């Protein structure tokens, strides 16, 4: 039986979603870039080291960076061509890392080692873990946690599977289109995970603002996959956060500093699940992703399949940019990062490129806190942003720790709801990093 009208219990907000620009726009494949810049760090964990040298000829899907660390994920060339440089630079999300720069030869030749996993059903979980690590599949909803590190859990045993299709950030519609246009592959992936964990509880979770995707999912369950389920959630930000979703769908509260695996829930983004399906059925590593290009500053808003390493400038030129743009963002408007280098490449975690004009960006001067409590009322992590803000401004790290700054989920709600336009989100993020850095000393 499907679960409906679900949500989490603490905080959250409802706002204008601005998804109408692209929610009805079919996924389009962007032309092959002339040059790709492959960042060696596209994930949480240890960065990779280049495994190629300048002058090497590489093939599409070939590993060009790897690491022996468990919390890491291999990176691959997204085109065939010649390695022209290995240099440091910024990715679109602001990450500064080593990059392998590859000039495409236009042939798009696939590495011959890439073949469907014909003996998949005979593989042990440890073999699957290694396979996924080498394929470089990471969480594509934004966090970038390596998928292989989620796959295995012995205590507790993973007995619930959830594919996260909430896509609660405004403007972004790439997951929505994926659920509509690639439903067969997506449910095929959910079935793979269900069989892997031998569970009766395997859900595709969708927010209620995507009725066409919900209808498509229910049709797939009725016609093809009767053992799978659809869970629909209230349209509420940040419904797509893994901890909030674990509570909403399974009623399981993830402990502080914990992950959904700690309560027996395997939960991953729908785009990540699609990448897993492509690995099993085609042998394809993670070398491309669907992203949304939107905002009032874009001439032709689109949902695009883009090769990892494609420069932001190429994407903007393909979609067209208006003259009055005041801000470019990688990701969603609530959690994304400002783009300051248009030569920077998109990564596996780049869910969107947004161009905002004064229609969306309305500068306001920061004022004094009026003690209204809105940031506290709406905080999904149940912490006190205004007290943490006051504490970090006074350099009182002890108080930041006392107020649980390290539990901030960086959703941006506190700044969004603040009538005084205080930089709450930025200051709490700083306090979180300082508290965690101090704990490692």
N, C-alpha and C positions, 0 to 999 in steps of 0.2 A: 504494500500500500504506500502511495506517495505521501510525503510529509509536506505540509503547506503552511504559509503565513508564519514562518519561523523568524526569530531574531535573537540577539543577545540581550542581556538584562541591564547593563550599566552604560549610560552615556549614549553617544552617537548623535547625528544630526540628519536633517532632511534639507536638501537644497536643490536649486535649479541644476539640471544635469547637462544641458547643452549637448546632448548626444544626437540631436536631430540632424546635425550637419553631415554625419557619416553613417548613422545606424542603418540606413537604407542603401548604402553604397557597397556594391559587391567587391570582394577582394581582387586586387589587380597585382600582377607580377611586375615589379620594377625592372627595367632593363639592366643588363649586366654592368656593374661599375668598371671603369677603366683601371682604377687603383683601389685596393682595399688595405686598410690598416688594422691588423688583427691584434687587439690588446691581449696581453698575457695574463691579465686579471679581469675576469668577467663574472666573478663569483665570490661568495663568502669563503674565506680560507686562504691557504697559501697560494701566491701567484705562481704561474708556470715560468719555466725557463725555455727560451727558444731552442728548438731541436734542429733548426736549419741555419744556413749561413747565407750571406749575401752572394748572389750569383746562382744559387740553387734553383732548379726548375721544380715546381711543386704542382701537384694535381688537386683538383677539387675533392675535398674531404680528407686530405692528407693531414696528419698531425704535424703542427708546426711549433707546439709548445706543450710541455707536460711537467708534472711534479710527482715526486714520490710520496708527498704528504697525503694522508687519507682525506682530509677536508680540502679538496681541490678538485679540479676537473680539467681534462685535456682541452686544448683549443686547436682548431683545424683551419686550413685554408678554405675560404668560401669560393675560390675561383682557381682555375689553372693558370700558371704563369711563372714569372721570375721574381725571386726575392731581390728587391732593389735596395733595401735598407733595413737595419734593425736599430731602432731609436726609441727614446723616451718621448711620451706625449700624453695628452689628455684625451680620454674617451668622452663621449657626449654627456655622460652622467657626472663628469668632473673628476673621475678617477685618473690619477697620474701613474703611468705604468710603462713597462717596456712594450714595444709594438713591433711586429713583423710586417713590413710594408711590401705588398706584392702587386706587381704590375700585371694585369690580366692579359693573356694572349688571345682572348676572345673565343677560344675553342671550348672552354668549359669541360675539359676532359676529366672524367671521374676516376679516382684512384681505384685500380682493379681489385683491391682488397675489400672493397665495400660490396657485400653480398647479403642477401636475406639470411636471417639466423634460422637455418633449417632444423637444427637440433634444439630449438628453444625449449621444448617440453622436457627435454632430458637434462637441462642445466640445473645445477644446484643454486641456491640463493647466493652463495658466495661467488659463483661464476657469473651470475647475473649482475651482481654488484660491480665486479671488475669490468664487465662488458659496458655497463652504463658509465662508469668513471672514464673509461677510454673514449667513449662517445661524446663526453663533455656535456651531458645533459644537466642543466641546472634549472632552478625555479625561475620561470619566465614571467611571473606575476610582478616581479620587481626586486624581491629579496636576493635572488641568485644563490640560494642554498643548494649545494650539489645534490642531485636526486639520489645518487647511489647511497649517500649517507642516511637517507630516510628509509630506504627499502627494508632494512633489517632491524628487527627488535625482538629480543627474547624475553625481556621483562620490562613492561608487560608485552604480551603477544599482541600484534596488530590484528584487530578483529572488525574494524570498520574502515571502509575506503570511501573517500570523498574527493571528487574532482571539483575544484573551485571555479565556477563560472560566474561569480558575483559581478565582477568588474564594476565596482562601486565608485571609482573615480569619475568625475565629470569629464566630458568630451571623448573619452576613450571608448571605442566600440570594436576593437580588433578581436577580442574574445567572443563578443556577441556574434560577429560574422563567422568566426570559426565554428561556433556551435550550430549555426544555420547551414553553412556550406560544407562542413566536413564532419557531419554527424556520424556517418558510418565509421570513419577512422576513430573518432572520439569515443564512441561506445565500444568499438573494438578494443581500444586501450583500457577502458573501464573494466571490460570483461577479462582482459589479461591480468589486471590487478586483483579482481575478484577471485580468479582461479589461483593466483599466486598465494593469496592469504586464506583461501578456502572459507570465505565468509558469505553469509546471506545478506549482509548489510553493505551494499555498494551503491553510492549515490552520485548523481550529477546535480550539483547545487547551483541554482539560478535565481537571481533577483526577479521580483515580480514585474519590473519595468521592461522585461524582455518577453512579452507574451508569445511572440512568434517562435522564439527559441524554446520556450516551455512546451508549446504545442508540438514542435518538431521532436523534442525529447520524449514526450509522452507517446508519440506515434512510434518512435524507435523501440520503446519498451513494449508497447502493445504488439507490434508486428514482428520484432526480431529478437529482442533481449528481455524475455519475461523475468529473468532472475535479477535484473538491475532495477534501480529505483530513481525517481526524480524528487528532489527536495527543493521547494520554492521558498524564498525568503523575502521578507519585507524589504522594500527599497529604502535603504538606510545606510549611511556611511558611518564607520568603515566595515560594512558587512563582509567584505572580502578578506579581512584579516584572519589568519588561520586560527588564532585563539578564540576570536569571537565566533567564528564559524563552527568550531568544535563544540562550543556551548550551545549554539543555536540548533544545530542538527542532531547532535548526539547527547546533549545535556552533560557534557564532560568538561569540567573546568581545568584548564591547563595551569599548573602551578607557576609561581614566580620563577623567572629565569628558565622555565621549561619550554618544551615543544610539544606538539600534538602527539608525537610518538610516545610521550610519557604517560598518556592516558589511553593508549591503544588505538589511536586514530592515524591512519595513513592519509594525509591530505596534501594534494598538490594542484597547481594551476592547470587549467584545461590545455593551454598551449604546451606546457611541459608534458602532459599526458600524450598529446599528439606527437611530440618529438620521440617519446618512448615507443609509440606505435610504429613510427617511421624507422626506428632502429631495428625493431624486431622483424618487420615485414620487408624492409628494403636494405637494412644494414647502414642506413644514413646516420652520420653523426650530426651534432647540432651546428649547422652552418647558416641557417636563415631563420627569420621569424616574421610574423605578421605584426605590423604596427599601424597606429592611426596617425594621420597627419591632418590636423584640424586647427580650429581657432579662427577668429574674424580676420586675421591677417593672411590667411591662405586663400589663394585664388580658386583652387580646385581641391577641396578636402577629399581625402581618400583613405582607404584601408589597403596597405601595401604589403606584399611579400618582399622582404628586403634581405640581401645577403649581409651577414655579420661582417663588420669592418667597412661598410659603405659610409663615406663621409656625409655629414649632415647637409653640406652644401649641395651635393648631388640630389638628395631627397627634396630639398626646398626648390631647386631649379625644376625638378620634374613636376612638382605640384603648383608652382607659382607662388610668389610672395608679393603682397601689396606694399606700398611705400610707407604706410603709417604704422608699421609694427614697432612696438616699444619693448617687447620681451619675447624671447624664445625659450622654450622649456622642453627638456627631455623627460618624458614620463607624463604623469598626470599633474594637474594644477595644485593638488593638495600635498603631494609627496615628491614631486619631480624636482629636478635641478636646473638652474639657469644655464643656458648654453652660451659660452663666451668664445668658443673657437669653432668656426664653421668647417674647419678641416677635420675636426674630431669625428671619430667613427661611432656608429651605433653598435651596441653589443647584444648579447643574448637576452639581456634584461630590459632593453629599450622598448617600452610598450607604446610610446607615442612621441611625436615631435609636434609641439604646439606653438603657434605664432599668435601672440595677443596684441591687440591695439588698445587704445584708451577705452574701448568698449568693455574690455574685461579688467584692465589694469587701472585702478583709480587710486593714485598715491594719496596717502593721508599721514598727517604728522602724529607721532606717538604722544599720547597724553598720559597723565597720572592714573594709576589704578583707582577705580571708584568702588571697589569691594562689592561688585554686583554678584559675584559667584558663578557667572555663566560658564567660565572655563572649567570650574569644578563640576558643575552639573552635567556638562556634556562630555567630560573626559572618559573614554572607554576603558582606560587603564586604572581609573578610580584614584588618581593622585591629584595633588593640588598645584597646578601650574603657577599660580600667582605667588605662592609662598616660595616655590623653587626659584622663580624669577628674582624675587627680592633677595634670596639667599646667595645666589651666584653673583649678583651684582655687588654684594658685600664681601665676596670671596669667602663665604662661609660654607666650605665643602662639607663640613660635618652636618650642617643643617640640610644640605641637599641630599645627603645620604639618609638622614632621618626622615625626610619627606619622600623617599623612594624615587628619586630622579631617575635611577637606572631602570625603572619599569616603564618609562615613557616609550610608546610605540611609534612616535614620530608621525602621527597622522595629520597634524596641522590644525586640528579642530580648535584648540585653545586660542590661537591667533585669529582664526576665522570668525569666532563668535565674540571676540573682545570688542566692546563698544569704544574703548579708549585706544584701540589699534596698537596695543603693546606688542612687542616682539617676543611673545611668550614662547612660541614654538622653538625659535632659534635659541633662546636662553636655556630652555629645558634640555634641548639636544646637547648644548655645551655642558650643562651640569651632568647629564648622563655620561658623556664621554670622560669628564674629569673624575667622576665617582668610580667608573670602571677602571680607568687608568691608575687611580690611586690604590684600588684593590689589588692590582697586579704587582705593586711595589714590594 
